[in-house]
Amino acid sequence: MFAQAADTESESVERTYPMSIHSSLKASGTGSGQRNVWTRVERLAALKKDGRWTPEEGVTGLPKVRTKFKVVTKKKKKKKDDDEKKDK
């Protein structure tokens, strides 16, 4: 009887199922978005380009660097359409 109980326990352990992940916690499309944190190398390159850092200063205590943001521009109207309207 004791041996049978051990067999049923091992069978139930083998039948474990992975837990599901909530849809809000899934990492869908993580690589496609704009990163808002730069690595130290990227920060040093930006600071060096702006003239705010030299190698003699070291890499500790670096100032903050603003990341690049997408700029929304207005759509330009076609000049041909404007010229045709003026001629009429």
ZADREN-686937 format. One record per residue (C-alpha): x, y, z; residue in three letters. Coordinates in steps of 0.1 Angstrom, whole numbers, plus 5000, padded with zeros to 4 digits. Each point is the difference from the previous one (the first is absolute). Example, Ala and Ser with C-alpha at 12.3 -4.5 7.8 and 13.67 -1.06 7.14 Angstrom:
2
- 5123/4955/5078/ALA;
- 5014/5034/4993/SER;
This chain:
88
- 5000/5000/5000/MET;
- 5028/5024/5008/PHE;
- 5017/4993/4967/ALA;
- 4968/5008/4981/GLN;
- 4997/5034/5017/ALA;
- 5035/5008/4990/ALA;
- 4993/4991/4964/ASP;
- 4969/5023/4998/THR;
- 5019/5029/5015/GLU;
- 5028/4997/4974/SER;
- 4974/4999/4973/GLU;
- 4984/5032/5012/SER;
- 5034/5017/5001/VAL;
- 5007/4990/4964/GLU;
- 4968/5015/4988/ARG;
- 5008/5036/5010/THR;
- 4989/5027/4975/TYR;
- 5017/5033/4995/PRO;
- 4983/5031/5013/MET;
- 4984/5024/4975/SER;
- 5012/5036/4997/ILE;
- 4975/5029/5003/HIS;
- 4997/5019/4968/SER;
- 5012/5033/5016/SER;
- 5032/4983/5011/LEU;
- 5010/4986/4966/LYS;
- 5030/5015/4983/ALA;
- 4985/5004/4965/SER;
- 5018/5025/4979/GLY;
- 5026/5010/5025/THR;
- 5027/5004/4973/GLY;
- 4981/5023/4978/SER;
- 4994/5029/5024/GLY;
- 5022/5030/5007/GLN;
- 5025/4994/5028/ARG;
- 5001/5026/5027/ASN;
- 5032/4988/5018/VAL;
- 5034/5002/4984/TRP;
- 5030/4978/5008/THR;
- 5031/5017/5015/ARG;
- 5017/4998/4966/VAL;
- 4971/5018/4983/GLU;
- 4999/5027/5027/ARG;
- 5038/5006/4997/LEU;
- 4997/5003/4962/ALA;
- 4972/5026/5003/ALA;
- 5018/5020/5027/LEU;
- 5033/4999/4981/LYS;
- 4982/5012/4968/LYS;
- 4985/5029/5020/ASP;
- 5033/5008/5016/GLY;
- 4987/4993/5035/ARG;
- 5024/4972/5008/TRP;
- 5037/4991/4995/THR;
- 5017/4967/5008/PRO;
- 5020/5017/5028/GLU;
- 4968/5006/5019/GLU;
- 4993/4963/5005/GLY;
- 4968/4981/4996/VAL;
- 4985/5004/5035/THR;
- 4976/5029/5007/GLY;
- 4989/5005/4964/LEU;
- 4974/5027/4994/PRO;
- 4966/4990/4987/LYS;
- 4995/4997/4963/VAL;
- 4967/5005/4983/ARG;
- 4990/4973/4976/THR;
- 4989/5006/4965/LYS;
- 4962/5004/4996/PHE;
- 4980/4997/4968/LYS;
- 4990/5034/4987/VAL;
- 4966/5003/4984/VAL;
- 5001/5022/4969/THR;
- 4971/5015/4981/LYS;
- 4993/4987/4966/LYS;
- 5011/5023/4972/LYS;
- 4975/5009/4973/LYS;
- 5010/4994/4964/LYS;
- 5012/5031/4982/LYS;
- 4984/4989/4967/LYS;
- 4965/5000/5015/ASP;
- 5006/5035/5014/ASP;
- 5013/5014/4967/ASP;
- 4970/4985/4980/GLU;
- 4975/5016/5024/LYS;
- 5017/5034/4997/LYS;
- 4999/4998/4962/ASP;
- 4962/4994/4999/LYS;
